[in-house]
């Protein structure tokens, strides 16, 4: 019989592990599934991509498989198409995100008003954002179709066009055409985010501004915009990163053509993997994409931290 | 922006509330669903009407032939693609939800070493390009003998669903007062019991948003689906649509039908559950 067993008001037997340790272990146990799942589908593949990028690895030429160190990276520096894709990516991101933002802001201001049938209009206008990317791409390919596309037909009827335009195969028009498609898809994202932001602004602020004699435009500049600033920053940064990575639309609509006019870095990576089966070079491109994204992410985290302290 | 009762509305306000509002709404609605209406109409047209010049806008006689062809064709069996997409998206949805509830709860409630690192990893993972994962995952699934299986698609989908849903749920769980589950635990509930009985019912909108997000985004997934499947009968709707274009000269009638078949389920799901989805998504983003 130990001393503890003999006491009357004995505390419960001391657990093998302290409460603190138990909590710690339980926390890790809850994280185990997520760790396994992201380890296997994200972490290991990223390490593998870095590894692959150091090899000459073309699927149809297995006899040439060998370690080439930074050879693929050297090739990338001298690859004019790669530099062109970076330039195109910048246009793709800037054109898409700036106009998505403006359109989304206008939509959010409209949807914030009280009117009959608002719930229905909201749902309908947000639809382009949830439908599959390949569907968006094909719908617009059909609209842009030179012979039986509705865009040419409408412009004909309006008298604004006198000969058929091949929107997606004209090198000057292809990029604006795919950007337009991306805008259609992305406007709802900004509309949702900014609408949520608008609804979080207390009515009293508007009432107070009104009592002070502020006009509609003044209220917009001095109440709405400053209060929306945090969400504008977060939504725009998220969208920039996402658009830079997003390849589906262009991949389906033009595959980067004509003559690389719509080739962005992520579609170029896909092209290397699927058409040239050059997995070493595709891995190199994707690692470079990853590095650019990491730089963006670090900047993004700094900006959002800054925003959080302001908000 | 709010009620009009406070004093005289200035001219700008009256214009904004009237013509600009209604004109803007009409434009917005047309912009959002116009392209869809066009494809919807085309999916009921006969071949002659589809390729007529000048264009025929409204089909004179409605035909379902495009749907029947797309649904049953041996080249593009949409019935099979539909079943594949439904299975892959449903399993992804359930697994993602369970995994991210556990992880989100742990990150919201336990203070353990490495918590901040985990949170940062989830945020950063959302920003990785999907193309980065394609080549390495292909060789990984090939080595494991998972090419042309549902598992390869479902596991790969985790790479983009899970980081986002965990991030979203951490915010949701943090907004639920700790005291509620602490009192349940004093009453004899275990950690897991408190999570299941107290926290989850309160976090239901967030969990619903998580589930819809996982379903909708795996329904839309394209790149993994075309990379990790080689046989026609293993294609999902997205992959099936893409192959339809690649096969031969595009049959716009069948393609329009395929587009409608691929869209309707997510559109319906979204229409009924958009409130939850939007609240969940914006809660995640507002948190920053």
Boltz contact constraints between the chains, C-beta under 6 A:
constraints:
  - contact:
      token1: [A, 23]
      token2: [B, 110]
      max_distance: 6.0
  - contact:
      token1: [A, 24]
      token2: [B, 112]
      max_distance: 6.0
  - contact:
      token1: [A, 27]
      token2: [B, 106]
      max_distance: 6.0
  - contact:
      token1: [A, 27]
      token2: [B, 110]
      max_distance: 6.0
  - contact:
      token1: [A, 27]
      token2: [B, 112]
      max_distance: 6.0
  - contact:
      token1: [A, 30]
      token2: [B, 102]
      max_distance: 6.0
  - contact:
      token1: [A, 30]
      token2: [B, 106]
      max_distance: 6.0
  - contact:
      token1: [A, 31]
      token2: [B, 103]
      max_distance: 6.0
  - contact:
      token1: [A, 31]
      token2: [B, 106]
      max_distance: 6.0
  - contact:
      token1: [A, 33]
      token2: [B, 99]
      max_distance: 6.0
  - contact:
      token1: [A, 34]
      token2: [B, 99]
      max_distance: 6.0
  - contact:
      token1: [A, 34]
      token2: [B, 103]
      max_distance: 6.0
  - contact:
      token1: [A, 37]
      token2: [B, 158]
      max_distance: 6.0
  - contact:
      token1: [A, 41]
      token2: [B, 155]
      max_distance: 6.0
  - contact:
      token1: [A, 41]
      token2: [B, 158]
      max_distance: 6.0
  - contact:
      token1: [A, 41]
      token2: [B, 159]
      max_distance: 6.0
  - contact:
      token1: [A, 42]
      token2: [B, 125]
      max_distance: 6.0
  - contact:
      token1: [A, 42]
      token2: [B, 159]
      max_distance: 6.0
  - contact:
      token1: [A, 45]
      token2: [B, 133]
      max_distance: 6.0
  - contact:
      token1: [A, 45]
      token2: [B, 136]
      max_distance: 6.0
  - contact:
      token1: [A, 45]
      token2: [B, 137]
      max_distance: 6.0
  - contact:
      token1: [A, 48]
      token2: [B, 136]
      max_distance: 6.0
  - contact:
      token1: [A, 49]
      token2: [B, 132]
      max_distance: 6.0
  - contact:
      token1: [A, 49]
      token2: [B, 136]
      max_distance: 6.0
  - contact:
      token1: [A, 107]
      token2: [B, 28]
      max_distance: 6.0
  - contact:
      token1: [A, 110]
      token2: [B, 24]
      max_distance: 6.0
  - contact:
      token1: [A, 110]
      token2: [B, 25]
      max_distance: 6.0
  - contact:
      token1: [A, 113]
      token2: [B, 21]
      max_distance: 6.0
  - contact:
      token1: [A, 123]
      token2: [B, 271]
      max_distance: 6.0
  - contact:
      token1: [A, 123]
      token2: [B, 274]
      max_distance: 6.0
  - contact:
      token1: [A, 124]
      token2: [B, 32]
      max_distance: 6.0
  - contact:
      token1: [A, 124]
      token2: [B, 33]
      max_distance: 6.0
  - contact:
      token1: [A, 125]
      token2: [B, 28]
      max_distance: 6.0
  - contact:
      token1: [A, 125]
      token2: [B, 32]
      max_distance: 6.0
  - contact:
      token1: [A, 127]
      token2: [B, 267]
      max_distance: 6.0
  - contact:
      token1: [A, 128]
      token2: [B, 32]
      max_distance: 6.0
  - contact:
      token1: [A, 130]
      token2: [B, 216]
      max_distance: 6.0
  - contact:
      token1: [A, 130]
      token2: [B, 266]
      max_distance: 6.0
  - contact:
      token1: [A, 130]
      token2: [B, 270]
      max_distance: 6.0
  - contact:
      token1: [A, 131]
      token2: [B, 263]
      max_distance: 6.0
  - contact:
      token1: [A, 132]
      token2: [B, 220]
      max_distance: 6.0
  - contact:
      token1: [A, 132]
      token2: [B, 238]
      max_distance: 6.0
  - contact:
      token1: [A, 132]
      token2: [B, 262]
      max_distance: 6.0
  - contact:
      token1: [A, 133]
      token2: [B, 220]
      max_distance: 6.0
  - contact:
      token1: [A, 134]
      token2: [B, 222]
      max_distance: 6.0
  - contact:
      token1: [A, 134]
      token2: [B, 238]
      max_distance: 6.0
  - contact:
      token1: [A, 134]
      token2: [B, 241]
      max_distance: 6.0
  - contact:
      token1: [A, 134]
      token2: [B, 242]
      max_distance: 6.0
  - contact:
      token1: [A, 135]
      token2: [B, 259]
      max_distance: 6.0
  - contact:
      token1: [A, 135]
      token2: [B, 262]
      max_distance: 6.0
  - contact:
      token1: [A, 135]
      token2: [B, 263]
      max_distance: 6.0
  - contact:
      token1: [A, 138]
      token2: [B, 259]
      max_distance: 6.0
  - contact:
      token1: [A, 139]
      token2: [B, 35]
      max_distance: 6.0
  - contact:
      token1: [A, 139]
      token2: [B, 39]
      max_distance: 6.0
  - contact:
      token1: [A, 143]
      token2: [B, 35]
      max_distance: 6.0
  - contact:
      token1: [A, 148]
      token2: [B, 51]
      max_distance: 6.0
  - contact:
      token1: [A, 150]
      token2: [B, 38]
      max_distance: 6.0
  - contact:
      token1: [A, 153]
      token2: [B, 55]
      max_distance: 6.0
  - contact:
      token1: [A, 192]
      token2: [B, 278]
      max_distance: 6.0
  - contact:
      token1: [A, 193]
      token2: [B, 285]
      max_distance: 6.0
  - contact:
      token1: [A, 196]
      token2: [B, 282]
      max_distance: 6.0
  - contact:
      token1: [A, 203]
      token2: [B, 2]
      max_distance: 6.0
  - contact:
      token1: [A, 206]
      token2: [B, 1]
      max_distance: 6.0
  - contact:
      token1: [A, 206]
      token2: [B, 2]
      max_distance: 6.0
  - contact:
      token1: [A, 210]
      token2: [B, 6]
      max_distance: 6.0
  - contact:
      token1: [A, 215]
      token2: [B, 10]
      max_distance: 6.0
  - contact:
      token1: [A, 216]
      token2: [B, 12]
      max_distance: 6.0
  - contact:
      token1: [A, 216]
      token2: [B, 13]
      max_distance: 6.0
  - contact:
      token1: [A, 234]
      token2: [B, 285]
      max_distance: 6.0
  - contact:
      token1: [A, 234]
      token2: [B, 288]
      max_distance: 6.0
  - contact:
      token1: [A, 241]
      token2: [B, 127]
      max_distance: 6.0
  - contact:
      token1: [A, 245]
      token2: [B, 129]
      max_distance: 6.0
  - contact:
      token1: [A, 247]
      token2: [B, 131]
      max_distance: 6.0
  - contact:
      token1: [A, 248]
      token2: [B, 222]
      max_distance: 6.0
  - contact:
      token1: [A, 266]
      token2: [B, 129]
      max_distance: 6.0
  - contact:
      token1: [A, 266]
      token2: [B, 131]
      max_distance: 6.0
  - contact:
      token1: [A, 269]
      token2: [B, 131]
      max_distance: 6.0
  - contact:
      token1: [A, 270]
      token2: [B, 131]
      max_distance: 6.0
  - contact:
      token1: [A, 273]
      token2: [B, 135]
      max_distance: 6.0
  - contact:
      token1: [A, 279]
      token2: [B, 135]
      max_distance: 6.0
  - contact:
      token1: [A, 282]
      token2: [B, 135]
      max_distance: 6.0
  - contact:
      token1: [A, 283]
      token2: [B, 135]
      max_distance: 6.0
  - contact:
      token1: [A, 286]
      token2: [B, 131]
      max_distance: 6.0
  - contact:
      token1: [A, 286]
      token2: [B, 132]
      max_distance: 6.0
  - contact:
      token1: [A, 289]
      token2: [B, 129]
      max_distance: 6.0
  - contact:
      token1: [A, 290]
      token2: [B, 132]
      max_distance: 6.0
  - contact:
      token1: [A, 293]
      token2: [B, 127]
      max_distance: 6.0
  - contact:
      token1: [A, 297]
      token2: [B, 124]
      max_distance: 6.0
  - contact:
      token1: [A, 297]
      token2: [B, 127]
      max_distance: 6.0
  - contact:
      token1: [A, 304]
      token2: [B, 288]
      max_distance: 6.0
  - contact:
      token1: [A, 308]
      token2: [B, 288]
      max_distance: 6.0
